[in-house]
Amino acid sequence: RFAQRDGRRGRGGSAIPATSTCPRSNPRGMLPKRRALLHAPPMVPGLPAVLLMRPRYVEKLWGGARLRDLPAKRRAGHEPPANVRIGGSWEVADLPEGCSVVDGGPLHDRSLRSVLDELGRSVAGERAPIVDGKVRFPILVKILDAADDLSVQVHPDEAYARAHPGTFAKDEAWLVVDVEPGARVLHGVKPGVTAAMF
């Protein structure tokens, strides 16, 4: 199982409607406990300093069933769908193929997309990118459950993304929080393998 934070957007997988609350980060920066947090700048009148988000579950062929074991995912009405191989829980997402939903407060049940359409960079930050004329939330936060080898990941660089509308560069940071015996991470190719050989 992995916690993944993507600097830009990925693609693929089937989205399952949000039915759960996310883990909540504690003030000391420890591992999440209840729900994902999205910090809103204090300059937005009437908004709490933190927006709580519900996740979106994504089915993958390599997905598993371990997310159901997380305490925040066992609350009545908040469990991942049964009999589905859940590859990931998108804790915070603003993607065309799936978006987080605000959980509680004055914006309860509104999608992050609708909040950004209304409040823009006052919520996403002054450096948030504008894509197709809309402010986009620049980070995708996921919890992954890989019960099998993940599909091959090939992410475009900035130059390719600029030349191909609808494509995004994608920087990643991973935190591995639990593994089965024999688990491994593969990165790159063997020395001597060229692009032509690949």
N, C-alpha and C positions, 0 to 999 in steps of 0.2 A: 504494500500500500504506500502511496506517495502523496505528499502534499506538493502541489505544483503552482507556481506563480508565473504566468506568462506575461512578458512585456508587451506583446501584441497578440493578435488573434490567430487562432488555428482554425481548421476546418474539419469536417467529417463527423460521423456518428449520428445516431438518431436521438433527438431530444425528447425527453419525457417531461410532461408538465411538472412544474415545481409543486411539491407537496410537503416539503420539510423545512424546518428552521435550520440555520447553520450554526456552527460553533461560535462562541463569543470569546474574543480575546480578552485576557485580563490586563489590568493596568501595568503589570510588571513585565509584559511581553512574553509570558509563558505560553505553552501550547494552548490552542483554543479550547473553550469549554462548552459554549452553547450556540452562539450565532455569529456569523461573519459580521464584521464591522466596516462601515464605510464612513470615514471621517468627513464631515461637511465643514467648510470654513465658517467661523462664527459670524461672518458678515451677512449671512442670509437670515433676515428677520423671521422668527417663528419656527425655524428649523432647529431640531436638536443638533448638538455637536457631532453626534454619531448616528448614522442611518443603519439600521439592522436590516439584513437581507435574507431572503429565503433562497435556497439553492435550486438548481435545475439538474435533474438526473439525466445522464447520457448513457445509452446502451452501446456496448462495444463487444465484438466477438471475443476479445481477450479479458473482458470484465469478470468480476466475481461477485461474491455476496458478503464480503467482510464489512462493507460500510454499515450494514444493518447492526453490527456489533457496537458501533459508536453510541455512547449514551444519548447524544443530541438527536440521533437518528432513530431512537427507539420510542420516542414520545408518541402517544396515540395521535393518529392523523398526520404524523410527520415521518413515517417510515418510507424508505425507498420502495418502489413497486416490487411485489413478490414475483418470483419465477422469471426474473429478467436479469441478464448479466450486466450489472451496472459497472461501466468502466470509469465513470467519474461523477463527482458532484461538483457542479460549477457553483462555487460559493459566492463569487461576484463576477458578473458577466454583462457585457453590453455588446452583443453580437447580432448580426442579422438572423442567425439561426437559433438564437436563444438569449434571453435577457433575465437578469435577476428581478425579483419583486421585493419592494420594501415591506418589512415585517414590523408593524407597529408605528405609533406616532402619527403626526398629521398627514403623512404621505402613505399611510397604510394601504397595501394592495395595489399601489401604483408601480408600474414597471420602471426600472432604472432609466430606460430609454425615454419614457414620457417625462420623468423628472429632469433629465438632461435637455430634452426639447424645450422645457419651460425655463429652467434655471441655468443651463449651460455651464460655463466655466466657473460660475459662483459655487457650483458643487464639485465639478471635476478638476478644478484648478486652472490657473492661468496658462499653463503649458500644455493643457490637454489638446490632442490633435483635432483638426477639423477634417472630416472625410465626407465627401459629397455634400458639403455645405452644413454638416451637422457636427456638433461637439461630440466626440466619442470618449467614453471612459477608457483610459489607456492600459488598464491592467485587467487580466483575466486570472482569477484565483480558482484553482481546482484542488480537490482531493481525489486521487486516482486509486483504484483497486485493480491491480494487474494480476489476474489469476493465471495468465499465460503470457508468452512473449508479446509485447506491444507491436503494433503495425510500424513499418518503417516510417520515420519522421524526416521529412526533407523541408526545410524552411527557407524561403527566399530571402535574399539580402535586400537592402533599401533600394538599390538601383533597379532590381527586377520588379519590386513592388510598385515603384513609381511608374514603370513602363507598362504595368498590367493592372488596370483598375479593378478593384474588388479583391486584390491580393495584398497581404500585409507582411512586412518583415516581422520576425518573432524572436525576441530574446527571451531566454528562460532562466529561472533559478529553481532548483529542486531541493527539497528537504525530504530525505527518506526517513520515515518515522517507524516503519516496521517491515521486516522481510521474513520470508520463509527460508528454511535451509536450502542452500544452493542458488539463491537469488543472485542476479548479476546485472550490471549496467554496461551496455556496449555503446561506445562513442567513437565515431570516425571509422576509418578503414585500416587495414594492415599496412605497415610501411611498404612503400614501393607500388602500391595500387594507384593507378592514374585515373583521371576522369574518363579517358577513352576506354580503359579496361573495365571500369565500373559500368 
